[in-house]
């Protein structure tokens, strides 16, 4: 699977996880991710625009994920059981 497809799948899962945890708008998701992206750009990336390496690195940093995490395939069960987002205060 191409890197962009993997990143897009993982980004979609991250945003879904954020929505389940109360960050339901793209604007609030962009703020949570450290303002490395705008709400409009998040939508564009979900719709097929390139997900650049610098954004992948910023997202990984914001979510306390290891470098390269966004570019690696993760099965859906892993996302469901562990959650992809660590919220402030240690909640999942």
C-alpha positions as CSV (number, residue, x, y, z in Angstrom):
1,X,0.0,0.0,0.0
2,X,1.5,3.4,-0.9
3,X,2.6,5.7,1.9
4,X,0.0,8.3,1.2
5,X,-2.8,5.8,1.5
6,X,-1.4,4.5,4.8
7,X,-1.1,8.1,6.1
8,X,-4.6,8.9,5.0
9,X,-6.1,5.8,6.7
10,X,-4.2,6.6,9.9
11,X,-5.1,10.2,9.8
12,X,-8.8,9.3,9.4
13,X,-8.6,7.0,12.4
14,X,-6.9,9.7,14.5
15,X,-9.5,12.2,13.6
16,X,-12.3,9.7,14.3
17,X,-10.7,9.0,17.7
18,X,-10.5,12.7,18.4
19,X,-14.2,13.1,17.5
20,X,-15.1,10.3,19.9
21,X,-13.2,12.2,22.6
22,X,-15.0,15.5,22.2
23,X,-13.0,17.1,19.4
24,X,-15.7,17.0,16.9
25,X,-14.9,19.9,14.6
26,X,-12.0,20.1,12.2
27,X,-11.0,23.4,13.9
28,X,-10.8,21.8,17.3
29,X,-8.9,18.8,15.9
30,X,-6.4,21.2,14.2
31,X,-5.9,23.0,17.5
32,X,-5.4,19.7,19.3
33,X,-2.7,18.7,16.8
34,X,-0.8,21.8,17.7
35,X,-1.8,24.1,14.9
36,X,0.6,22.3,12.5
37,X,-2.4,22.3,10.0
38,X,-5.6,24.2,9.4
39,X,-9.1,22.7,9.4
40,X,-9.3,23.2,5.7
41,X,-6.0,21.4,5.1
42,X,-7.1,18.5,7.2
43,X,-10.2,18.1,5.0
44,X,-8.0,18.4,1.8
45,X,-5.7,15.7,3.0
46,X,-8.7,13.4,3.8
47,X,-10.0,14.1,0.3
48,X,-6.7,13.1,-1.4
49,X,-4.2,16.0,-1.1
50,X,-0.7,15.1,-0.2
51,X,0.1,14.4,3.5
52,X,3.6,15.8,3.8
53,X,6.3,14.4,5.9
54,X,6.5,17.5,8.1
55,X,2.8,17.2,9.0
56,X,3.2,13.5,9.7
57,X,6.1,14.3,12.1
58,X,4.1,17.1,13.8
59,X,1.1,14.8,14.2
60,X,3.3,12.0,15.7
61,X,4.8,14.5,18.1
62,X,1.4,15.8,19.2
63,X,0.1,12.3,19.8
64,X,3.3,11.0,21.5
65,X,3.8,8.4,18.7
66,X,7.2,7.2,17.5
67,X,8.7,8.8,14.4
68,X,7.3,7.2,11.3
69,X,4.1,5.9,13.0
70,X,1.7,7.7,10.6
71,X,3.4,6.0,7.6
72,X,3.1,2.5,9.0
73,X,0.0,0.3,8.6
74,X,-1.9,-0.4,11.8
75,X,-4.9,-2.8,11.8
76,X,-8.3,-1.5,12.8
77,X,-8.4,-3.7,16.0
78,X,-5.2,-2.0,17.2
79,X,-6.8,1.4,16.9
80,X,-10.1,0.3,18.5
81,X,-8.5,-1.4,21.5
82,X,-5.6,0.9,22.3
83,X,-7.0,4.2,20.9
84,X,-4.8,6.4,18.8
85,X,-5.1,9.5,20.8
86,X,-3.7,10.1,24.3
87,X,-5.7,13.0,25.8
88,X,-4.3,15.4,28.4
89,X,-4.3,14.0,31.8
90,X,-3.5,10.5,30.7
91,X,-7.0,9.5,29.4
92,X,-7.3,7.4,26.3
